[in-house]
Amino acid sequence: MVGLTPDLRTKRPRRRDSESTPTHPLPTFRPFQLCTLSETIPRGNDWLFEMKFDGYRVQIAISGSKVRVYTRNGHDWTEQFRVILPPLKTLTKGSVLLDGEVVAIDKQGRTNFSMLKTGIAAGIPLKFYAFDIFEKNGEDLTSVPLIERKAILEELIGERDPDDSLQYSHHVIDNGTSVFDAMCKGGHEGMIAKRVDGRYIADRTKGWLKIKCTKRQEFVIGGWRPSDNGRGMASLILGTYEKGQFVYRGRVGTGFTDAMKDKIMAQLEKRRLAKPAFASVPRDIARKANWVKPELVAEVAYAEITPDGSLRHASFQGLRADKKATQVVLEVPTDDSSSGLDPVVGVEIAQALGVKLSNPNKIMYPGTDISKAHLVAYYAAVADKMLPHLKDRPISLVRDTDNDLSKTFFQKHALPGMPKTLHAGELTKMKGTEARILWIEDLAGLVGGVQMNTLEFHVWGSNRHEPELPERMVFDIDPDEGLGFKDVKQAAIDIRDILGAIGLQSWPLLSGGKGIHVVVPIVPEADWNEVKGFCQDFAELLAKTDPRRFVANMSKARRKGRMFVDYLRNGQGSTAVCPWSTRARAGGTVAVPVTWDELEGIDRANAFDVFAAAERAPGPDAWAGYFEIDQVLTDRIRQVVKR
């Protein structure tokens, strides 16, 4: 760590790969694990502590002498950070993907964000501190405990001269309070606390916590107030994104040099708007304001956030080009330093809900520690997000019989011994026939399913009270074995764009397997025959217009090298996996809703296991607005597709 005493460093000889080390392709960019702001310092040797660097978070891909540097958004900044490249080009003859931070060090030995901005432009010395590793020589290390990943990383980097631009980020286990006090006394920004046994989760989690000495975060510029003489800028008007809305967070009018103001004004002038992008702005602020597109991100220090969510005593630190404006939210400290799913809590939840959990320690996924009690804790964590997609809909259960995922079966109606928290009944289908169904109303129903060794919950597209009128359409993109996830992502984006062109908004669901479901909510007016007919016409239209990529026939032989757009899930009685449901697949993966922006940075359909999904659930709703959308399958839309 910068500024820490030498006895905290573990000296290791620098390792050199042998000449016989095989070469591997340059690793591709992956989504980052992000920190949760906390006011509590966790205790115990389950946690390690590192410096919080004040720089640019980057990912470095290496294959032999070939190096690429990526920002948080996946942009290639290799040229901007060319000064750190020399030691990276000789680090290994194999391949690695590293996670860390590029920083500038001031004369006091502190990382300095303002100096970093100058350093990028001027080419002054910078350093890259590596604190994690995604993969090595093609081997994915993200499921390896953090403490083991760091040992691999430290051996790779070895002992370095303090002036070397490549450095290993050292850590201390336990003694977090002492480390934090040392950081603050040394004038540093703060520290990061990480679970030593944590896997790498590509999301914001409570397994990584940031504890700050000073209050600082990013804000989006939504406008400015002019100076009294009418020329230039007196202050910037700031906001953050909360549940899809741009929310006013106050102003910043200090911390600028005249040169900074001129540069910022030049960028603001290019982004002028006639009206504010904010959801609302106080009248006294709006009276003299000029508005801009909310695209520029500013780093701001401040004394506190007032009860109404505005900044006090804010000071401008610099612009950030490494973060998307739409990703900037107000960081709210948490006092909860717990991480993961607690099986003890799972047992307690089942008892409180009146479900007798037999054999709670039974491992549900071979090769993992995911028990039946873990799954109860998981569904408790995601219930608020999952139940709106599940409640009162006819369901099918995928249950395991032999505990190795090789013999699963579908259950569509009641069987002897079923917990009472799952409900059974009948309904009349469009054909006039009676159908026996199951449905769930609450978390107790989900827990009852877990007790029955249920690994998947699948739902109809309609409510059981109006079974003849579907409320959604699902296009399941099922790729041939030879196709990669990039092909599936592009197909999903193309389907979104075509649907959007005819007036239908859609949302992406990572299936937890190989594909993506493009889900379209609709007002329940058209019946199943109309909806299934439209979905079939849409799939066939794709197959006709782009036969090299799409096929509308489920035959495996016809699918070779192409993607089957499965429209068959849109018939009455057919089901699709429910958002947030676990899957009957190795590793305990989950079907997770994501935004279209997020999808661009995701590299596989099974990116979330139960631990990562549980960490994600309390955050912003990726499908915000899904249940409020008011769109109808009109005759015009059907005719456009039928052509």
C-alpha positions as CSV (number, residue, x, y, z in Angstrom):
1,M,0.0,0.0,0.0
2,V,1.1,3.5,-0.7
3,G,2.0,5.3,2.6
4,L,1.9,2.2,4.8
5,T,4.9,1.0,6.8
6,P,7.2,-1.6,5.1
7,D,6.3,-4.4,7.6
8,L,2.9,-4.7,6.0
9,R,4.5,-5.9,2.7
10,T,5.2,-9.5,2.0
11,K,8.4,-9.8,0.0
12,R,8.3,-12.4,-2.8
13,P,10.8,-13.0,-5.6
14,R,9.6,-11.9,-8.9
15,R,8.3,-14.8,-10.9
16,R,9.2,-15.3,-14.6
17,D,7.2,-17.6,-16.8
18,S,9.2,-20.3,-18.6
19,E,9.9,-20.0,-22.3
20,S,7.6,-23.0,-22.8
21,T,4.6,-21.3,-21.5
22,P,1.8,-21.6,-24.1
23,T,0.3,-18.5,-25.6
24,H,-3.3,-17.7,-25.2
25,P,-5.7,-15.2,-26.9
26,L,-5.9,-11.7,-25.4
27,P,-8.7,-11.8,-22.7
28,T,-11.9,-9.9,-23.4
29,F,-13.3,-7.2,-21.2
30,R,-15.5,-8.3,-18.3
31,P,-17.9,-6.4,-16.0
32,F,-16.3,-5.2,-12.8
33,Q,-17.2,-6.0,-9.2
34,L,-18.1,-2.7,-7.5
35,C,-18.1,-1.6,-3.8
36,T,-21.0,-0.6,-1.5
37,L,-20.5,2.5,0.6
38,S,-20.4,1.7,4.3
39,E,-20.0,3.6,7.6
40,T,-19.2,0.4,9.5
41,I,-15.7,-1.3,9.5
42,P,-16.2,-5.1,9.6
43,R,-14.3,-7.1,12.1
44,G,-12.6,-10.5,12.0
45,N,-10.2,-12.4,9.9
46,D,-13.0,-13.0,7.3
47,W,-12.1,-9.5,5.9
48,L,-9.0,-8.0,4.3
49,F,-8.4,-4.3,4.0
50,E,-6.7,-2.3,1.1
51,M,-6.2,1.3,0.3
52,K,-8.9,3.1,-1.6
53,F,-7.1,4.5,-4.5
54,D,-8.1,7.9,-5.9
55,G,-7.7,7.2,-9.6
56,Y,-9.2,5.5,-12.7
57,R,-10.5,1.9,-12.2
58,V,-9.2,-0.1,-15.2
59,Q,-9.0,-3.7,-16.5
60,I,-5.8,-4.8,-18.2
61,A,-5.8,-7.6,-20.7
62,I,-2.4,-9.2,-21.5
63,S,-1.3,-11.8,-23.9
64,G,2.5,-12.0,-24.1
65,S,3.7,-8.5,-25.1
66,K,0.2,-7.5,-26.3
67,V,-1.6,-5.2,-23.8
68,R,-5.0,-3.5,-23.7
69,V,-6.3,-1.2,-21.0
70,Y,-10.1,-0.9,-20.5
71,T,-12.1,1.7,-18.5
72,R,-15.1,0.8,-16.3
73,N,-17.3,1.2,-19.4
74,G,-15.1,-1.1,-21.5
75,H,-13.6,1.6,-23.5
76,D,-10.0,1.0,-24.9
77,W,-7.7,3.6,-23.2
78,T,-4.5,1.8,-24.0
79,E,-3.1,4.9,-25.7
80,Q,-4.1,7.3,-22.9
81,F,-2.3,5.1,-20.4
82,R,0.7,4.3,-22.5
83,V,3.1,5.3,-19.8
84,I,2.2,2.3,-17.7
85,L,2.6,-0.3,-20.5
86,P,6.4,-1.2,-20.5
87,P,6.3,-3.5,-17.4
88,L,3.0,-5.0,-18.4
89,K,4.4,-6.1,-21.8
90,T,7.0,-8.2,-20.1
91,L,4.9,-9.5,-17.2
92,T,4.0,-12.9,-18.7
93,K,4.4,-15.0,-21.8
94,G,0.9,-16.4,-21.2
95,S,-2.3,-14.3,-20.7
96,V,-3.9,-12.6,-17.8
97,L,-6.8,-10.2,-17.1
98,L,-6.1,-7.9,-14.2
99,D,-8.3,-5.6,-12.2
100,G,-6.9,-2.5,-10.5
101,E,-6.5,1.3,-10.6
102,V,-4.3,3.8,-12.4
103,V,-3.1,6.6,-10.1
104,A,-0.9,9.6,-9.9
105,I,1.2,9.9,-6.7
106,D,1.8,13.4,-5.2
107,K,4.9,14.4,-3.2
108,Q,3.2,13.3,0.1
109,G,2.8,9.8,-1.3
110,R,-0.9,10.2,-1.8
111,T,-3.0,9.2,-4.8
112,N,-4.3,12.4,-6.4
113,F,-7.1,12.5,-8.9
114,S,-6.5,16.0,-10.0
115,M,-2.8,15.1,-10.8
116,L,-4.0,12.1,-12.7
117,K,-6.2,14.1,-15.0
118,T,-3.1,16.3,-15.8
119,G,-0.9,13.3,-16.0
120,I,-3.0,11.6,-18.7
121,A,-2.7,14.7,-20.9
122,A,0.9,15.5,-20.1
123,G,2.3,12.0,-20.1
124,I,3.8,12.3,-16.5
125,P,4.6,9.1,-14.6
126,L,1.5,7.1,-13.5
127,K,1.2,3.8,-11.6
128,F,-1.1,0.8,-12.0
129,Y,-2.0,-0.9,-8.7
130,A,-3.3,-4.4,-9.4
131,F,-5.7,-5.7,-6.7
132,D,-7.5,-8.7,-8.4
133,I,-7.2,-11.1,-11.3
134,F,-10.0,-12.5,-13.5
135,E,-8.2,-15.1,-15.4
136,K,-4.8,-16.6,-16.1
137,N,-3.7,-18.5,-19.2
138,G,-7.3,-18.9,-20.2
139,E,-8.4,-20.3,-16.8
140,D,-11.3,-18.4,-15.2
141,L,-10.5,-17.5,-11.6
142,T,-13.6,-15.6,-10.6
143,S,-15.0,-18.5,-8.5
144,V,-11.7,-18.9,-6.6
145,P,-11.8,-17.3,-3.1
146,L,-10.3,-13.7,-3.1
147,I,-7.4,-14.6,-0.8
148,E,-6.3,-17.3,-3.3
149,R,-6.7,-14.9,-6.3
150,K,-4.5,-12.3,-4.5
151,A,-1.8,-14.9,-3.9
152,I,-1.8,-15.8,-7.6
153,L,-1.7,-12.1,-8.4
154,E,1.2,-11.3,-6.0
155,E,3.2,-14.2,-7.3
156,L,2.7,-13.0,-10.9
157,I,3.7,-9.4,-10.1
158,G,6.5,-10.2,-7.7
159,E,8.6,-7.6,-5.8
160,R,8.8,-4.3,-7.6
161,D,11.0,-1.2,-7.4
162,P,8.9,1.6,-5.8
163,D,9.3,3.6,-9.0
164,D,8.0,0.9,-11.2
165,S,4.7,1.8,-12.9
166,L,3.3,-1.7,-12.1
167,Q,2.6,-2.4,-8.4
168,Y,0.7,-5.0,-6.3
169,S,-1.9,-3.7,-4.0
170,H,-1.0,-5.2,-0.6
171,H,-3.6,-5.9,2.1
172,V,-4.0,-6.4,5.8
173,I,-6.3,-9.1,7.3
174,D,-8.4,-8.0,10.2
175,N,-7.4,-4.8,12.2
176,G,-9.6,-2.7,9.9
177,T,-9.9,0.1,12.4
178,S,-6.1,0.5,12.6
179,V,-5.8,0.5,8.8
180,F,-8.6,3.1,8.5
181,D,-7.0,5.4,11.0
182,A,-3.7,5.1,9.2
183,M,-5.3,5.9,5.9
184,C,-7.1,9.0,7.2
185,K,-4.1,10.3,9.1
186,G,-2.0,9.9,5.9
187,G,-4.5,12.1,4.0
188,H,-5.8,9.2,1.9
189,E,-9.4,8.9,0.6
190,G,-10.2,5.8,2.7
191,M,-10.0,2.0,2.5
192,I,-11.7,-1.0,0.9
193,A,-12.9,-4.0,2.9
194,K,-13.3,-7.3,1.1
195,R,-14.4,-10.8,2.1
196,V,-11.4,-13.0,2.0
197,D,-13.5,-16.0,0.8
198,G,-15.5,-14.0,-1.8
199,R,-15.8,-15.0,-5.4
200,Y,-15.6,-12.3,-8.0
201,I,-19.1,-11.0,-8.6
202,A,-19.7,-8.7,-11.6
203,D,-22.0,-6.3,-9.8
204,R,-22.1,-3.9,-6.8
205,T,-22.0,-6.1,-3.7
206,K,-21.6,-6.1,0.1
207,G,-18.7,-8.4,-0.2
208,W,-16.6,-5.3,-1.2
209,L,-17.2,-2.2,1.0
210,K,-15.7,1.2,0.7
211,I,-15.2,3.3,3.9
212,K,-14.2,6.9,3.2
213,C,-12.3,9.4,5.3
214,T,-13.9,12.2,3.3
215,K,-17.3,12.3,1.5
216,R,-16.9,12.2,-2.2
217,Q,-18.7,10.7,-5.2
218,E,-19.7,11.3,-8.8
219,F,-22.6,13.5,-9.8
220,V,-24.0,14.3,-13.3
221,I,-24.0,17.9,-14.5
222,G,-27.5,18.9,-15.6
223,G,-27.0,22.6,-16.0
224,W,-25.2,25.7,-14.7
225,R,-25.9,29.1,-13.2
226,P,-24.1,32.1,-14.8
227,S,-21.9,34.4,-12.9
228,D,-23.2,37.8,-11.8
229,N,-21.7,39.6,-14.8
230,G,-23.5,37.2,-17.1
231,R,-20.3,35.7,-18.5
232,G,-19.1,32.2,-17.6
233,M,-20.2,29.9,-14.9
234,A,-20.9,30.6,-11.2
235,S,-21.9,27.0,-10.3
236,L,-22.8,23.6,-11.8
237,I,-26.2,22.1,-11.1
238,L,-25.9,18.4,-10.2
239,G,-28.0,15.3,-10.2
240,T,-28.0,11.5,-9.9
241,Y,-30.1,8.8,-11.5
242,E,-32.6,7.1,-9.2
243,K,-35.0,4.4,-10.7
244,G,-34.8,5.9,-14.1
245,Q,-35.3,9.5,-13.1
246,F,-32.7,12.3,-13.1
247,V,-32.9,13.7,-9.5
248,Y,-31.6,17.2,-8.4
249,R,-28.8,17.0,-5.9
250,G,-27.7,20.6,-5.5
251,R,-24.9,22.8,-6.8
252,V,-21.1,23.1,-6.7
253,G,-19.4,26.5,-7.1
254,T,-16.0,26.0,-5.6
255,G,-12.9,24.1,-6.5
256,F,-12.5,25.4,-10.0
257,T,-9.6,27.3,-11.6
258,D,-10.4,29.8,-14.4
259,A,-8.9,27.4,-16.9
260,M,-11.2,24.6,-15.6
261,K,-14.2,26.8,-15.9
262,D,-13.4,27.7,-19.5
263,K,-12.9,24.0,-20.5
264,I,-16.1,23.0,-18.8
265,M,-18.1,25.8,-20.3
266,A,-16.9,24.8,-23.8
267,Q,-18.4,21.3,-23.2
268,L,-21.6,22.6,-21.6
269,E,-22.3,24.9,-24.6
270,K,-22.3,21.8,-26.9
271,R,-25.0,20.2,-24.8
272,R,-27.6,22.9,-24.3
273,L,-31.2,22.0,-23.7
274,A,-34.3,24.3,-23.6
275,K,-35.8,22.5,-20.6
276,P,-34.2,20.7,-17.6
277,A,-33.7,16.9,-17.8
278,F,-34.3,16.8,-14.0
279,A,-37.5,15.3,-12.7
280,S,-37.9,18.5,-10.7
281,V,-35.8,21.5,-9.7
282,P,-36.4,24.1,-6.9
283,R,-37.8,27.3,-8.3
284,D,-35.1,29.5,-7.0
285,I,-32.5,27.4,-8.7
286,A,-34.4,27.1,-12.0
287,R,-35.0,30.8,-12.3
288,K,-31.4,31.7,-13.5
289,A,-30.3,28.3,-14.8
290,N,-29.1,27.1,-18.1
291,W,-29.8,23.4,-18.9
292,V,-27.7,20.8,-20.6
293,K,-28.0,17.1,-21.6
294,P,-27.0,15.1,-18.5
295,E,-23.9,13.5,-20.0
296,L,-20.9,15.0,-18.1
297,V,-19.8,13.3,-14.8
298,A,-18.1,15.4,-12.1
299,E,-16.2,14.2,-9.0
300,V,-17.4,16.3,-6.0
301,A,-16.3,16.4,-2.4
302,Y,-19.0,17.6,0.1
303,A,-19.7,17.9,3.8
304,E,-23.0,16.1,4.0
305,I,-26.2,15.2,2.2
306,T,-29.2,17.1,3.6
307,P,-32.4,15.2,4.6
308,D,-34.0,16.3,1.3
309,G,-31.0,14.7,-0.7
310,S,-29.0,17.8,-1.5
311,L,-25.3,18.6,-1.1
312,R,-23.8,20.9,1.5
313,H,-20.4,22.6,1.1
314,A,-19.6,20.9,-2.2
315,S,-16.2,21.3,-3.9
316,F,-15.4,20.3,-7.5
317,Q,-12.6,17.8,-7.9
318,G,-12.6,17.1,-11.7
319,L,-14.5,15.6,-14.6
320,R,-14.6,11.8,-15.1
321,A,-14.6,10.3,-18.5
322,D,-14.5,6.7,-17.3
323,K,-18.1,6.5,-16.0
324,K,-21.5,6.6,-17.8
325,A,-23.8,9.3,-16.5
326,T,-26.7,6.8,-16.3
327,Q,-24.7,4.7,-13.9
328,V,-24.3,7.5,-11.3
329,V,-26.6,7.0,-8.3
330,L,-26.5,8.6,-4.8
331,E,-24.3,6.4,-2.6
332,V,-26.1,5.7,0.6
333,P,-24.0,4.2,3.4
334,T,-25.0,0.9,4.8
335,D,-24.3,-0.4,8.3
336,D,-24.7,-4.0,7.2
337,S,-21.4,-5.5,6.5
338,S,-22.8,-9.0,6.0
339,S,-22.3,-10.8,2.8
340,G,-23.6,-13.9,1.1
341,L,-26.6,-16.1,2.0
342,D,-26.8,-17.4,5.5
343,P,-28.2,-21.0,5.7
344,V,-29.1,-20.4,9.4
345,V,-31.3,-17.5,8.4
346,G,-32.8,-19.8,5.7
347,V,-33.9,-22.3,8.3
348,E,-35.3,-19.5,10.5
349,I,-37.3,-18.1,7.6
350,A,-38.8,-21.5,6.7
351,Q,-39.8,-22.0,10.4
352,A,-41.4,-18.5,10.6
353,L,-43.4,-19.2,7.4
354,G,-44.6,-22.6,8.7
355,V,-42.7,-24.7,6.2
356,K,-40.9,-27.7,7.7
357,L,-37.5,-27.8,6.0
358,S,-36.4,-31.4,5.9
359,N,-32.6,-31.9,5.5
360,P,-31.8,-28.2,5.3
361,N,-28.1,-29.0,4.7
362,K,-28.7,-31.0,1.6
363,I,-26.5,-29.8,-1.2
364,M,-28.7,-28.9,-4.2
365,Y,-25.9,-28.3,-6.8
366,P,-23.0,-30.8,-7.0
367,G,-19.6,-29.2,-6.5
368,T,-20.9,-26.2,-4.6
369,D,-21.9,-25.5,-1.0
370,I,-25.4,-24.3,-2.0
371,S,-27.8,-26.1,0.3
372,K,-31.6,-26.2,0.6
373,A,-31.3,-23.6,3.4
374,H,-29.2,-21.4,1.1
375,L,-32.0,-21.5,-1.5
376,V,-34.6,-20.4,1.1
377,A,-32.3,-17.5,2.1
378,Y,-31.9,-16.7,-1.6
379,Y,-35.6,-16.5,-2.3
380,A,-36.2,-14.4,0.8
381,A,-33.6,-12.0,-0.6
382,V,-35.2,-11.7,-4.1
383,A,-38.9,-12.2,-3.2
384,D,-39.8,-8.5,-3.6
385,K,-38.5,-8.5,-7.1
386,M,-39.7,-12.0,-8.1
387,L,-43.2,-12.2,-6.8
388,P,-44.8,-9.6,-9.1
389,H,-43.8,-11.9,-12.0
390,L,-45.1,-15.0,-10.3
391,K,-48.0,-14.3,-8.0
392,D,-51.3,-15.8,-9.1
393,R,-49.9,-17.1,-12.4
394,P,-50.2,-20.8,-13.2
395,I,-46.8,-22.3,-12.7
396,S,-44.7,-25.4,-13.5
397,L,-42.0,-26.6,-11.2
398,V,-38.7,-28.3,-12.3
399,R,-37.8,-30.6,-9.5
400,D,-34.6,-32.7,-8.9
401,T,-34.9,-36.4,-7.9
402,D,-31.3,-37.6,-7.6
403,N,-29.4,-34.6,-6.3
404,D,-27.0,-34.5,-9.3
405,L,-29.2,-32.5,-11.8
406,S,-29.4,-35.5,-14.2
407,K,-33.0,-36.5,-13.5
408,T,-35.3,-33.5,-13.2
409,F,-39.0,-33.5,-14.0
410,F,-41.8,-31.0,-14.6
411,Q,-44.7,-30.8,-12.2
412,K,-47.8,-28.9,-13.3
413,H,-50.4,-29.9,-10.8
414,A,-50.7,-31.1,-7.2
415,L,-49.0,-34.3,-6.0
416,P,-49.3,-36.1,-2.6
417,G,-47.2,-34.5,0.2
418,M,-47.0,-31.1,-1.4
419,P,-46.6,-28.2,1.2
420,K,-49.8,-26.3,1.8
421,T,-48.1,-23.0,0.9
422,L,-48.4,-24.0,-2.8
423,H,-51.9,-23.7,-4.1
424,A,-53.7,-26.1,-6.4
425,G,-56.9,-25.7,-8.4
426,E,-58.5,-25.8,-11.9
427,L,-59.3,-23.4,-14.6
428,T,-61.0,-23.6,-18.0
429,K,-58.8,-23.2,-21.1
430,M,-59.8,-21.5,-24.3
431,K,-60.6,-25.0,-25.8
432,G,-63.2,-25.5,-23.1
433,T,-61.1,-28.1,-21.3
434,E,-60.4,-28.1,-17.6
435,A,-56.7,-27.8,-16.6
436,R,-55.3,-28.5,-13.2
437,I,-52.9,-25.8,-12.1
438,L,-50.5,-24.8,-9.3
439,W,-49.9,-21.2,-8.2
440,I,-48.0,-19.3,-5.6
441,E,-49.0,-16.2,-3.7
442,D,-46.1,-15.3,-1.4
443,L,-42.6,-16.2,-0.1
444,A,-44.1,-19.1,1.8
445,G,-45.0,-20.6,-1.6
446,L,-41.4,-20.3,-2.9
447,V,-40.1,-21.8,0.3
448,G,-42.6,-24.7,-0.1
449,G,-41.2,-25.2,-3.5
450,V,-37.6,-25.4,-2.2
451,Q,-38.7,-28.0,0.4
452,M,-39.9,-30.1,-2.6
453,N,-36.4,-29.8,-4.2
454,T,-37.7,-27.3,-6.8
455,L,-34.9,-25.8,-8.8
456,E,-36.9,-23.8,-11.3
457,F,-40.2,-21.9,-11.3
458,H,-41.8,-21.4,-14.7
459,V,-44.9,-19.2,-15.3
460,W,-47.7,-18.8,-17.7
461,G,-48.0,-15.5,-19.6
462,S,-51.4,-14.8,-18.0
463,N,-53.0,-14.5,-14.6
464,R,-55.1,-17.4,-13.4
465,H,-58.1,-15.1,-13.0
466,E,-58.0,-14.2,-16.7
467,P,-56.4,-17.3,-18.2
468,E,-57.5,-16.6,-21.8
469,L,-55.8,-13.2,-22.0
470,P,-51.9,-13.2,-21.9
471,E,-50.1,-10.3,-20.3
472,R,-46.7,-10.8,-21.9
473,M,-44.9,-12.3,-24.9
474,V,-41.5,-14.0,-24.7
475,F,-39.0,-14.5,-27.5
476,D,-36.5,-17.1,-26.3
477,I,-33.2,-16.9,-28.3
478,D,-31.8,-20.5,-28.4
479,P,-28.4,-20.6,-30.1
480,D,-26.8,-23.6,-31.9
481,E,-23.9,-25.1,-30.1
482,G,-21.3,-23.4,-32.2
483,L,-22.5,-19.9,-31.6
484,G,-21.2,-17.6,-28.8
485,F,-22.9,-15.3,-26.4
486,K,-22.0,-12.2,-28.6
487,D,-24.2,-13.7,-31.3
488,V,-27.1,-14.1,-28.8
489,K,-26.6,-10.5,-27.5
490,Q,-26.7,-9.1,-31.0
491,A,-29.8,-11.1,-31.8
492,A,-31.6,-9.8,-28.7
493,I,-30.6,-6.2,-29.5
494,D,-31.9,-6.6,-33.1
495,I,-35.2,-8.1,-31.9
496,R,-35.5,-5.2,-29.4
497,D,-34.9,-2.7,-32.2
498,I,-37.5,-4.3,-34.6
499,L,-40.1,-4.5,-31.8
500,G,-39.3,-0.9,-30.9
501,A,-39.8,0.2,-34.6
502,I,-43.4,-1.2,-34.5
503,G,-44.2,0.4,-31.2
504,L,-43.4,-2.4,-28.6
505,Q,-41.0,-1.9,-25.7
506,S,-39.1,-4.9,-24.5
507,W,-36.8,-6.0,-21.6
508,P,-34.0,-8.6,-21.6
509,L,-33.7,-11.6,-19.3
510,L,-30.5,-13.5,-18.9
511,S,-31.8,-17.1,-19.0
512,G,-29.2,-18.5,-16.6
513,G,-28.3,-21.0,-19.3
514,K,-27.1,-20.2,-22.8
515,G,-29.7,-17.7,-24.1
516,I,-31.6,-14.5,-23.6
517,H,-35.4,-14.0,-23.3
518,V,-36.7,-10.8,-24.9
519,V,-39.9,-10.1,-22.8
520,V,-42.7,-7.8,-24.0
521,P,-45.5,-6.8,-21.6
522,I,-48.9,-6.2,-23.1
523,V,-52.3,-5.1,-22.0
524,P,-54.4,-8.3,-21.6
525,E,-56.8,-7.8,-24.6
526,A,-55.7,-10.1,-27.3
527,D,-56.3,-13.9,-26.7
528,W,-53.7,-16.7,-26.9
529,N,-54.4,-17.5,-30.5
530,E,-53.8,-13.9,-31.6
531,V,-50.6,-13.6,-29.5
532,K,-49.1,-16.9,-30.5
533,G,-49.9,-16.1,-34.2
534,F,-48.1,-12.7,-33.9
535,C,-45.1,-14.3,-32.2
536,Q,-44.9,-17.0,-34.9
537,D,-45.2,-14.4,-37.7
538,F,-42.4,-12.3,-36.0
539,A,-40.1,-15.3,-35.7
540,E,-40.7,-16.3,-39.4
541,L,-40.1,-12.7,-40.5
542,L,-36.7,-12.8,-38.8
543,A,-35.9,-16.1,-40.5
544,K,-37.0,-14.8,-43.9
545,T,-35.1,-11.5,-43.7
546,D,-31.9,-12.9,-42.1
547,P,-31.8,-16.7,-42.8
548,R,-28.1,-16.9,-42.1
549,R,-28.7,-16.0,-38.4
550,F,-32.3,-17.0,-37.6
551,V,-34.5,-20.0,-37.9
552,A,-38.2,-20.3,-36.8
553,N,-38.1,-24.1,-36.9
554,M,-37.1,-25.9,-33.7
555,S,-35.4,-28.8,-35.5
556,K,-31.8,-29.2,-34.3
557,A,-30.7,-30.1,-37.9
558,R,-32.1,-26.9,-39.3
559,R,-30.6,-24.8,-36.6
560,K,-27.0,-25.5,-37.4
561,G,-25.0,-22.2,-37.1
562,R,-28.1,-20.3,-36.4
563,M,-30.4,-19.2,-33.6
564,F,-33.9,-20.6,-33.0
565,V,-36.3,-17.8,-32.1
566,D,-38.6,-19.8,-29.8
567,Y,-42.1,-18.4,-30.1
568,L,-43.8,-21.6,-28.8
569,R,-43.7,-20.3,-25.2
570,N,-46.5,-18.0,-26.1
571,G,-49.3,-20.6,-26.2
572,Q,-51.9,-21.1,-23.4
573,G,-50.4,-23.6,-21.0
574,S,-46.8,-23.0,-22.2
575,T,-44.4,-21.6,-19.7
576,A,-41.1,-19.7,-19.5
577,V,-38.7,-19.4,-16.6
578,C,-39.7,-16.8,-14.1
579,P,-37.3,-13.8,-13.6
580,W,-35.1,-14.4,-10.5
581,S,-35.8,-18.2,-10.6
582,T,-32.8,-20.5,-10.0
583,R,-32.0,-22.9,-12.8
584,A,-31.4,-26.7,-12.7
585,R,-27.9,-26.1,-14.0
586,A,-24.4,-26.6,-12.6
587,G,-23.3,-23.9,-10.3
588,G,-26.7,-22.6,-9.1
589,T,-27.2,-20.0,-11.8
590,V,-30.2,-17.7,-11.9
591,A,-32.5,-16.1,-14.6
592,V,-31.8,-12.4,-13.9
593,P,-33.5,-9.3,-15.4
594,V,-31.0,-6.8,-16.8
595,T,-31.2,-3.4,-18.6
596,W,-30.3,-3.1,-22.3
597,D,-27.3,-1.0,-21.3
598,E,-26.0,-3.6,-18.8
599,L,-26.4,-6.3,-21.4
600,E,-23.7,-4.8,-23.5
601,G,-21.1,-5.5,-20.8
602,I,-22.2,-9.0,-19.9
603,D,-20.3,-11.9,-21.4
604,R,-22.5,-14.9,-20.7
605,A,-26.2,-15.8,-20.0
606,N,-25.3,-17.6,-16.8
607,A,-23.4,-14.6,-15.3
608,F,-25.3,-14.7,-12.0
609,D,-25.4,-17.5,-9.4
610,V,-27.6,-17.3,-6.3
611,F,-25.0,-15.3,-4.4
612,A,-24.5,-12.7,-7.1
613,A,-28.3,-12.5,-7.7
614,A,-29.0,-12.0,-4.0
615,E,-26.5,-9.2,-3.9
616,R,-28.1,-7.6,-6.9
617,A,-31.8,-7.8,-5.8
618,P,-31.9,-4.9,-3.3
619,G,-30.5,-2.5,-6.0
620,P,-32.3,-0.5,-8.7
621,D,-34.9,-2.4,-10.6
622,A,-33.5,-3.3,-14.0
623,W,-37.0,-3.6,-15.4
624,A,-38.3,-0.3,-14.0
625,G,-41.6,0.6,-15.7
626,Y,-42.3,-3.0,-16.8
627,F,-45.5,-3.3,-15.0
628,E,-46.7,0.2,-15.8
629,I,-46.2,-0.1,-19.6
630,D,-49.4,0.4,-21.6
631,Q,-49.0,-1.3,-25.0
632,V,-51.4,-3.2,-27.0
633,L,-51.0,-5.7,-29.8
634,T,-53.0,-3.7,-32.4
635,D,-54.2,-4.8,-35.8
636,R,-51.7,-2.4,-37.4
637,I,-48.8,-4.1,-35.5
638,R,-49.9,-7.5,-36.5
639,Q,-50.3,-6.6,-40.1
640,V,-46.8,-5.0,-40.3
641,V,-45.3,-8.3,-39.1
642,K,-47.5,-10.5,-41.2
643,R,-46.2,-8.8,-44.4
